[in-house]
Amino acid sequence: MDYEAIEERALIYTEIEKELNDALKRLDLKEWRVEYKPEPMREWRGMVMYQEKLILISVKNREAAYRTLAHEIIELKIKAMVDAQNATINALIKALQQIFYREKERGIESLVPAVLELIKTSEKNTEKEGDGYV
């Protein structure tokens, strides 16, 4: 095993990770960090871990790492927009559900007198036939 080559690769990976983290700072994403772990067999090239404020990058070379970082940064920015959009949509759905519920309840209440009359009428008819309770 060529330990010098392994050490050299580890130094390059550390250097790339530092460059990627510096890029985040320049883009005013100071609270975020990058972990560069090249593993080309992974299903994904990059991944955003929102709660950890971490971007994982698994591609093997510097150029692909920068491209993946750019992709993940755009995803971060879009997610904020999508989250706001989803919150608005969910608020609208909730408001509409409340409106529809009130309308349904009003509709039901408008039918109660007629159904109540049917109940009373059927009760009277049953009493006349002698099958009802007195």
Secondary structure, 3 states (H helix, E strand, C coil): CCHHHHHHHHHHHHHHHHHHHHHHHHCCCCCCEEEECCCCCCCCCEEEECCCCEEEECCCCHHHHHHHHHHHHHHHHHHHHHHHHHHHHHHHHHHHHHHHHHHHHHHHHHHHHHHHHHHHHHHHHHHHHCCCCC
